[in-house]
Amino acid sequence: MKKHKEFGECVRQNTLVETGKKDEMKARQLLALAEHREQFWKEANLAGKYPSLYLEGHYEIIKELCTAILAAEGWISSDHECMFAYIRQKEDLAIDIDYLLELKGVRNNIDYKGMMITSNIWNGNELIIRLTIKALKDYLTQIMP
């Protein structure tokens, strides 16, 4: 099993940096973009025909929400693994980071290798993806009243 980056490792490598300034405006803009994207995929209603695009698109929503959390708390990350390492530190945010790292791998295979997934794969992942998105949005609304 591949070892994933840890919080301390990311900080030491400067791929996860505390900015010293909480950027609530950026966080709100990213939340709005994620919600806009989420509404698009819901209205498109073509998951059965384009499951690879749905999975990729929903990963982008998750990434935007995670980036918004970092911004709201005064952090930036230069890679997805370190962004997830930061999120993993949030004890009051119960999401499966190992799953997100697997999802990142599938998304990368779609984006960089042209992999196509079946609608069964999308259907098997849709619930956990939607629950993850909801948990991230709920957390954001708690830290940005």
VEXDREN-2710 file (C-alpha; in Angstrom, 1 decimal):
% VEXDREN-2710
k/r/px/py/pz
1/MET/0.0/0.0/0.0
2/LYS/1.3/3.4/-1.0
3/LYS/2.3/5.7/1.9
4/HIS/0.5/9.0/1.7
5/LYS/1.9/12.3/2.7
6/GLU/1.5/13.4/6.3
7/PHE/0.7/16.8/7.7
8/GLY/4.2/17.4/9.2
9/GLU/5.9/16.2/6.1
10/CYS/3.9/18.6/3.9
11/VAL/4.7/21.5/6.2
12/ARG/8.5/20.7/6.2
13/GLN/8.4/20.4/2.4
14/ASN/6.6/23.8/2.1
15/THR/3.8/22.1/0.1
16/LEU/1.4/23.0/3.0
17/VAL/1.9/26.6/4.3
18/GLU/0.3/28.6/7.0
19/THR/-0.3/32.0/5.5
20/GLY/-0.9/33.9/8.7
21/LYS/-4.1/35.3/7.2
22/LYS/-7.5/33.7/6.9
23/ASP/-8.9/34.4/3.4
24/GLU/-12.6/34.2/4.0
25/MET/-13.4/35.9/0.6
26/LYS/-11.5/33.3/-1.3
27/ALA/-13.2/30.5/0.7
28/ARG/-16.6/32.0/0.0
29/GLN/-15.8/32.3/-3.7
30/LEU/-14.6/28.7/-3.8
31/LEU/-17.7/27.5/-2.0
32/ALA/-19.9/29.4/-4.5
33/LEU/-18.0/27.8/-7.4
34/ALA/-18.4/24.3/-5.9
35/GLU/-22.1/24.8/-5.4
36/HIS/-22.4/26.2/-9.0
37/ARG/-20.6/23.2/-10.3
38/GLU/-22.7/20.8/-8.2
39/GLN/-25.9/22.4/-9.5
40/PHE/-24.6/22.0/-13.1
41/TRP/-23.9/18.3/-12.7
42/LYS/-27.3/17.8/-11.1
43/GLU/-29.2/19.6/-13.9
44/ALA/-27.2/17.9/-16.6
45/ASN/-28.6/14.6/-15.5
46/LEU/-26.4/12.5/-17.8
47/ALA/-24.4/10.4/-15.4
48/GLY/-25.5/7.2/-17.1
49/LYS/-24.0/8.4/-20.4
50/TYR/-20.9/10.3/-19.1
51/PRO/-19.9/8.6/-15.8
52/SER/-16.2/9.6/-16.2
53/LEU/-17.0/13.2/-16.5
54/TYR/-19.3/13.0/-13.5
55/LEU/-16.7/11.4/-11.3
56/GLU/-14.1/13.9/-12.4
57/GLY/-16.5/16.8/-12.0
58/HIS/-17.4/15.8/-8.5
59/TYR/-13.8/15.3/-7.5
60/GLU/-13.3/19.0/-8.6
61/ILE/-16.1/20.0/-6.2
62/ILE/-14.4/18.2/-3.4
63/LYS/-11.1/19.8/-4.2
64/GLU/-12.6/23.2/-4.3
65/LEU/-14.3/22.7/-0.9
66/CYS/-11.1/21.5/0.6
67/THR/-9.2/24.4/-0.8
68/ALA/-11.9/26.7/0.6
69/ILE/-11.4/25.2/4.1
70/LEU/-7.7/25.8/3.9
71/ALA/-8.2/29.4/2.8
72/ALA/-10.8/30.0/5.6
73/GLU/-8.3/28.7/8.1
74/GLY/-5.3/30.5/6.8
75/TRP/-3.5/27.8/4.8
76/ILE/-2.5/27.0/1.2
77/SER/-1.4/23.7/-0.3
78/SER/0.5/23.2/-3.6
79/ASP/-0.7/19.6/-4.0
80/HIS/-3.8/17.5/-3.4
81/GLU/-2.2/15.0/-1.1
82/CYS/-1.0/17.8/1.3
83/MET/-4.4/19.4/1.1
84/PHE/-6.0/16.1/2.2
85/ALA/-3.3/15.7/4.9
86/TYR/-4.5/19.0/6.3
87/ILE/-8.2/17.9/6.1
88/ARG/-7.2/14.7/7.9
89/GLN/-6.2/16.7/10.9
90/LYS/-9.7/18.0/11.4
91/GLU/-11.1/15.8/14.1
92/ASP/-14.6/17.3/13.7
93/LEU/-14.7/16.6/10.0
94/ALA/-15.6/12.9/9.6
95/ILE/-14.6/12.0/6.0
96/ASP/-12.6/9.2/4.6
97/ILE/-9.4/10.7/3.4
98/ASP/-8.0/7.3/2.2
99/TYR/-11.1/7.2/-0.1
100/LEU/-10.4/10.7/-1.3
101/LEU/-6.8/9.7/-2.2
102/GLU/-8.1/6.7/-4.1
103/LEU/-10.6/9.0/-5.9
104/LYS/-7.7/11.3/-6.7
105/GLY/-6.0/8.4/-8.4
106/VAL/-9.1/7.5/-10.5
107/ARG/-9.5/11.2/-11.4
108/ASN/-5.8/11.4/-12.5
109/ASN/-6.3/8.2/-14.6
110/ILE/-9.3/9.9/-16.3
111/ASP/-7.5/13.2/-16.8
112/TYR/-4.0/12.1/-17.7
113/LYS/-4.5/8.6/-19.2
114/GLY/-7.9/8.9/-20.8
115/MET/-9.4/6.1/-18.6
116/MET/-13.2/5.8/-19.0
117/ILE/-15.2/4.4/-16.1
118/THR/-18.5/2.6/-16.3
119/SER/-21.8/3.9/-15.0
120/ASN/-21.6/1.1/-12.4
121/ILE/-18.4/2.7/-11.0
122/TRP/-20.1/6.1/-10.8
123/ASN/-23.2/4.6/-9.2
124/GLY/-21.0/2.7/-6.7
125/ASN/-19.3/5.9/-5.7
126/GLU/-22.0/8.5/-6.0
127/LEU/-23.4/8.2/-2.4
128/ILE/-20.0/8.6/-0.7
129/ILE/-19.1/11.4/-3.0
130/ARG/-22.3/13.3/-2.2
131/LEU/-21.9/12.6/1.5
132/THR/-18.3/13.9/1.4
133/ILE/-19.4/17.1/-0.4
134/LYS/-22.2/17.6/2.2
135/ALA/-19.8/17.1/5.1
136/LEU/-17.3/19.6/3.6
137/LYS/-20.0/22.2/3.0
138/ASP/-21.4/21.7/6.5
139/TYR/-17.9/22.2/8.0
140/LEU/-17.3/25.3/5.9
141/THR/-20.6/26.9/7.1
142/GLN/-19.6/26.1/10.7
143/ILE/-16.2/27.9/10.4
144/MET/-17.6/30.8/8.3
145/PRO/-20.9/31.8/9.9
END
